[in-house]
Amino acid sequence: RDLVECVEELLGNPALRDAMAYAPERAYANAKGENRIYDEMWTGDWWWETQGKLPEGAVVAPVILSSDKTMLSVFSGDKKVWPIYLTIGNISKDIRRQVSAHATILIGYLPVSKLECFQKKSWSDAGHHLFHFAMSSLLHSLVNAGRQGKPMVCIDGFVCRVHLILAAYIANFPKQCLVACNKESHCPCCLVESQDRGELKECTRCSMVDTLRTLQRKQINKQLQKFNIEGLCPVYKPFWKDLPFTNIFACITPDILHQLHKGIFHDHLVQWCLSIVGEKEMDKHFQGMSRYPGLRHFKKGISTVSQWTGTEHKEMEWVFVGLLSGAAEDNVLVVARSLLDFIYYAQFQQHTDKTLASMQDSLSLFHVHKDILIKLGIRNHFKVPKIHSLVHYVSSIRVLGSTDGYNTEYPE
């Protein structure tokens, strides 16, 4: 589907009248304006900065894209589809999440191919090229609509010159790297070096201008050192190349489901603690938990659970620190508590400068005490992409609003 027509349909939908915003806002928790609030996309810095680049009277339509490969058949075959969804940041996030509101539109399907016509060593590069070629075809109308704007009739009856600008791309980590044209061993948002990936260090953000220049030079010079240092993939015409007012690296949003619930909590924290405490002892603590309304009782423990979903992760997070008490030493409890505090702060539907400071303090506390895991022989290093990704959460919330506005749970 044509993206411009889809956005025009959303902006003119009378059912969304009370959920629509046309201009950025700054809200504060007190009359002195000392504690800024971040929740909807229009309360973040991105919209303010973008609005300042456009002519007076222009209306920004922040385009939010999301994609996730989906299996069509579970019992036979391996048929998959790769849908791309579109919504806009003008619509309040609670309405965007409602399937019945029809505020998110399916705009197309990306090709899913095994690429068997290529040599095996070329599959990866061919897949990258195919993705970016398909996305370029899908998003080509955003170039003129973003730069020149397009007159559209809004819900209130006024005709506005609307500029469609890509603001966020919701995807899991492999797809984030695919979008950013970098290898999965590197961060899709910044130029952090390998030895610093496990530290609390905010590194230089990736630049579209620099990245495009490096890709162009790589096309000429096959042995370009900068290309290898930055972990780029040889995609010489990325789909975001000509998109106006877009910084694709700032469009990469936090992923609560895969980075926090499944990644930081289940794949890392739970496994660390099982190694320290032992599966039998941990199961005893969960089995011996007093029953309480609203809290799940894991009557068989947690070590035997084979299929984990986001629901199980959240139910475990509610009681994990309390059940770990008495089974692990204090520094391990501090590590667990600081990470869980961060996970809960990250899920706030409304943030302030103070809550973001507390969120950053939780991350700092983890990094202060994390070496206990090396001392106990559980870890050799913390150079893990999902641990590094936590560094970008606070800045992303300041730029695009709270994370519930772009959670991968909804497109999945």
C-alpha positions in Angstrom: 0.0 0.0 0.0 1.1 3.6 -0.6 2.4 5.0 2.7 1.1 8.5 2.0 -2.5 7.2 1.5 -2.2 5.2 4.7 -1.1 8.2 6.8 -3.9 10.3 5.2 -6.4 7.7 6.2 -5.2 7.7 9.8 -5.1 11.5 10.1 -8.6 11.7 8.7 -10.2 8.9 10.7 -12.9 10.5 12.9 -12.8 7.6 15.4 -9.3 8.9 16.4 -10.4 12.5 16.9 -9.7 12.5 20.7 -6.4 10.6 20.4 -4.7 12.9 17.9 -1.9 15.5 18.4 -0.5 17.8 15.7 2.3 19.6 17.5 5.0 18.9 20.1 4.5 19.6 23.8 6.6 20.1 26.9 4.9 19.0 30.1 6.2 19.3 33.6 5.4 17.7 36.9 5.5 21.0 38.8 4.7 24.6 38.3 8.4 25.6 38.3 9.1 23.5 35.2 11.9 21.6 36.9 10.7 18.0 36.3 9.9 17.3 32.7 7.4 14.6 31.7 8.0 12.1 28.9 5.3 9.8 27.7 3.7 10.3 24.3 6.0 10.8 21.3 5.1 14.5 21.1 6.6 15.1 24.5 10.0 13.9 23.4 12.9 15.9 22.0 12.8 14.4 18.5 9.5 16.1 17.5 10.7 19.5 18.8 14.0 19.2 16.9 12.2 18.1 13.7 9.5 20.7 13.9 12.3 23.4 14.1 13.6 22.2 10.7 10.3 22.7 8.9 8.6 25.8 7.6 6.1 27.6 9.8 2.7 25.9 9.8 4.0 22.5 8.9 2.6 19.4 10.7 4.9 16.5 11.4 3.5 12.9 11.0 6.1 10.7 12.7 6.1 7.4 10.9 6.5 4.4 13.1 7.4 1.1 11.3 7.4 -2.4 12.8 8.2 -5.8 11.3 8.6 -9.4 12.4 8.8 -12.6 10.6 5.9 -14.9 11.2 5.5 -18.7 10.7 2.4 -19.6 8.7 2.7 -23.3 9.5 3.7 -25.0 12.7 3.1 -28.7 11.9 4.4 -28.9 8.3 6.6 -26.9 6.0 8.5 -23.8 6.8 6.3 -21.1 5.2 7.0 -17.6 6.6 5.7 -14.1 6.0 7.4 -10.9 6.8 4.7 -8.2 7.3 5.5 -4.5 7.7 3.2 -2.3 9.8 2.8 1.4 9.9 1.3 3.8 12.4 2.0 7.4 13.3 3.2 9.2 16.5 0.3 11.7 16.3 -2.0 9.0 17.7 -1.7 8.3 21.4 0.1 5.1 22.3 -2.7 3.4 24.1 -4.9 3.7 21.0 -2.1 2.5 18.7 -1.9 -0.7 20.9 -5.6 -1.5 20.4 -6.2 -3.8 17.5 -9.9 -2.8 17.4 -8.9 0.9 16.9 -7.3 0.1 13.5 -4.6 2.7 14.2 -1.9 0.4 12.8 -2.0 -0.6 9.1 -0.4 -3.5 7.3 1.4 -1.8 4.4 3.1 -4.8 2.7 5.1 -8.0 2.9 8.8 -8.3 2.5 10.1 -11.2 0.5 11.1 -14.3 2.4 13.6 -16.3 0.4 16.2 -19.0 1.1 18.3 -17.4 -1.7 19.4 -20.8 -2.9 20.2 -19.3 -6.3 23.3 -17.7 -4.7 26.4 -19.4 -3.4 26.2 -20.2 0.3 28.9 -17.6 1.3 26.8 -14.9 -0.4 23.5 -15.6 1.3 24.0 -13.1 4.1 25.0 -10.2 1.8 22.2 -11.1 -0.7 19.7 -11.1 2.1 20.8 -7.6 3.2 20.5 -6.3 -0.3 17.1 -7.8 -0.8 15.7 -6.4 2.4 16.9 -2.8 1.6 15.8 -3.0 -2.0 12.3 -4.1 -0.9 12.1 -1.4 1.8 13.3 1.2 -0.7 10.4 0.3 -3.0 8.0 0.3 -0.1 9.1 3.7 1.3 9.9 5.6 -1.8 6.9 7.9 -1.4 8.3 9.1 1.9 11.1 11.0 0.2 9.0 13.8 -1.4 6.3 13.6 1.3 8.9 14.2 4.0 10.8 16.9 2.2 8.0 18.9 0.5 5.0 17.9 2.6 1.6 17.0 1.3 -1.7 18.8 1.9 -4.1 16.6 3.9 -7.5 17.1 5.5 -7.2 16.4 9.2 -9.9 15.2 11.6 -10.8 18.7 12.6 -11.5 19.7 9.0 -8.4 21.9 8.5 -6.1 21.3 5.6 -2.5 21.0 6.8 0.8 20.5 5.0 1.9 17.3 6.5 5.5 16.1 6.4 5.8 12.3 6.7 9.1 11.5 8.5 10.4 8.2 9.7 10.8 8.5 13.4 11.0 4.9 14.8 11.6 1.4 13.6 10.3 -1.3 16.0 12.2 -4.6 15.7 14.3 -7.1 17.6 18.1 -7.0 17.7 18.9 -9.0 14.5 16.4 -6.8 12.5 17.8 -3.7 14.1 21.3 -4.6 12.8 19.7 -5.4 9.4 18.2 -1.9 9.3 21.4 -0.2 10.5 23.6 -2.2 8.0 25.9 -3.5 10.7 26.9 -6.9 11.9 25.3 -8.4 15.0 28.6 -8.2 16.8 28.3 -4.4 16.9 25.7 -1.9 18.3 23.2 -0.6 15.8 23.1 2.7 17.5 26.6 3.7 18.5 30.3 3.2 17.7 31.2 1.4 21.0 34.4 -0.6 20.8 34.4 -4.3 21.7 36.4 -3.8 24.9 33.9 -1.2 26.2 30.7 -3.1 25.3 30.3 -4.4 28.9 30.9 -1.0 30.6 28.7 1.9 31.5 29.9 4.1 28.7 27.9 6.3 26.4 29.8 6.2 23.1 29.6 8.4 20.0 26.3 7.8 18.2 26.4 6.5 14.6 26.0 9.2 11.9 24.1 8.6 8.7 26.5 11.0 6.8 29.6 9.2 8.0 28.1 5.7 7.5 27.0 6.5 3.9 30.4 8.0 3.2 32.1 4.8 4.5 29.8 2.6 2.5 30.5 4.6 -0.7 34.3 4.4 -0.1 34.0 0.6 0.6 32.4 0.2 -2.8 35.6 1.6 -4.3 38.2 0.3 -1.8 37.5 -3.3 -0.9 40.1 -3.2 2.0 38.7 -0.2 3.8 39.7 -0.4 7.5 37.0 1.9 8.8 34.4 -0.3 7.3 35.6 -3.3 9.2 36.2 -1.4 12.5 32.6 -0.2 12.5 31.3 -3.7 11.6 29.3 -2.6 8.6 27.7 -4.8 6.0 28.2 -4.1 2.3 24.8 -2.5 1.5 25.6 0.4 -0.7 22.1 1.7 -1.1 20.3 1.4 2.3 16.6 2.2 2.2 17.1 5.2 4.5 19.7 6.8 2.2 17.4 9.6 0.8 14.8 9.8 3.6 14.7 13.5 4.7 15.0 14.6 8.4 15.7 11.0 9.4 18.5 9.7 11.5 18.0 5.9 11.2 20.2 5.2 14.1 18.0 7.3 16.4 15.0 5.4 15.0 16.2 2.2 16.6 14.1 1.8 19.7 14.5 -0.2 23.0 13.0 -3.7 22.9 11.3 -4.5 26.2 10.4 -8.1 25.3 13.6 -9.4 23.8 16.2 -7.2 25.4 14.8 -7.1 29.0 12.2 -9.9 29.7 13.7 -12.6 27.6 17.3 -11.3 27.4 18.6 -9.5 30.5 16.2 -11.4 32.9 15.7 -14.9 31.6 18.8 -15.5 29.4 21.3 -13.8 31.8 20.1 -13.0 35.3 18.1 -16.2 35.9 20.9 -18.4 34.4 23.6 -16.6 36.5 21.5 -17.2 39.7 20.8 -20.9 38.8 24.6 -21.4 38.4 25.2 -19.8 41.8 22.4 -21.3 43.8 21.8 -24.5 42.0 18.6 -25.7 40.2 17.3 -27.8 43.1 17.7 -25.0 45.7 16.1 -22.4 43.4 13.2 -24.7 42.7 12.7 -25.3 46.4 12.5 -21.5 47.0 9.8 -21.1 44.3 7.9 -24.2 45.4 7.9 -23.0 49.0 6.5 -19.6 48.2 3.3 -18.7 50.1 0.3 -18.4 47.8 -1.0 -14.9 47.3 -3.8 -13.6 45.0 -2.3 -12.1 41.9 1.1 -13.9 42.2 1.8 -17.1 40.3 2.9 -20.1 42.3 5.5 -22.1 40.4 4.6 -25.5 42.1 7.2 -27.4 40.0 9.9 -24.7 40.3 11.4 -23.0 37.3 14.2 -25.3 36.1 11.8 -27.7 34.3 9.9 -25.0 32.4 10.8 -25.5 28.7 8.5 -22.9 27.0 8.8 -19.4 28.3 6.7 -16.5 27.2 6.7 -12.8 28.2 3.9 -13.6 30.7 6.0 -16.1 32.6 9.0 -13.8 32.6 6.9 -11.0 34.2 5.4 -13.3 36.8 8.9 -14.5 37.8 10.2 -10.9 38.0 7.6 -10.0 40.6 9.0 -12.5 43.2 12.6 -13.2 42.0 14.6 -11.0 44.4 12.5 -12.0 47.4 13.0 -15.7 46.6 16.7 -15.3 46.0 17.2 -13.9 49.4 19.0 -16.3 51.7 20.2 -18.4 48.8 22.9 -16.0 47.4 25.3 -13.5 49.0 24.4 -9.8 49.3 26.3 -8.5 46.2 24.4 -11.0 44.0 21.2 -9.7 45.5 22.2 -6.2 44.6 23.0 -7.2 41.0 19.6 -8.9 40.7 17.7 -6.0 42.4 19.4 -3.3 40.3 18.6 -5.1 37.0 15.0 -5.7 38.0 14.7 -2.1 39.1 15.9 -1.1 35.7 13.4 -3.4 34.0 10.5 -2.0 35.9 11.6 1.6 35.4 12.0 0.9 31.7 8.3 -0.1 31.6 6.9 3.1 33.1 4.2 4.5 30.9 5.1 8.0 32.0 8.6 9.2 32.9 10.0 12.3 34.5 13.5 13.6 34.8 13.6 12.2 38.3 12.4 8.7 37.3 15.0 8.7 34.5 17.7 9.6 37.0 16.6 6.7 39.2 16.6 4.4 36.2 20.2 5.5 35.4 21.2 5.0 39.0 19.9 1.4 38.9 22.1 0.7 35.8 25.1 2.3 37.5 24.5 0.1 40.6 24.6 -3.0 38.5 27.9 -2.0 36.9 29.4 -1.2 40.3 28.6 -4.7 41.7 28.7 -6.9 38.5 32.3 -8.1 39.1 31.0 -10.4 41.8 29.8 -12.7 39.0 33.4 -12.8 37.6 34.7 -13.5 41.1 32.3 -16.4 41.5 33.3 -17.8 38.1 29.9 -17.2 36.5 31.1 -14.7 33.8 34.4 -14.0 32.1 33.2 -10.7 30.7 30.0 -8.6 30.2 30.5 -7.7 26.5 27.0 -8.8 25.6 24.9 -6.7 23.1 21.8 -6.8 25.4 23.7 -5.6 28.4 25.2 -2.8 26.3 21.8 -1.8 24.9 20.7 -0.7 28.4 23.0 2.3 28.0 20.7 3.8 25.3 17.3 3.4 27.2 17.3 6.8 29.0 18.4 8.8 26.0 15.8 7.0 23.8 13.0 7.8 26.2 14.0 11.5 26.2 14.0 11.6 22.4 10.9 9.4 21.5 8.8 9.1 24.7 8.2 6.1 27.0 9.0 2.6 25.8 5.4 1.3 25.8 4.9 3.4 22.7 7.2 1.1 20.7 7.3 -2.3 22.2 7.8 -5.3 20.0 5.1 -7.3 21.9 2.4 -5.5 19.9 3.5 -6.2 16.3 4.2 -9.8 17.3 
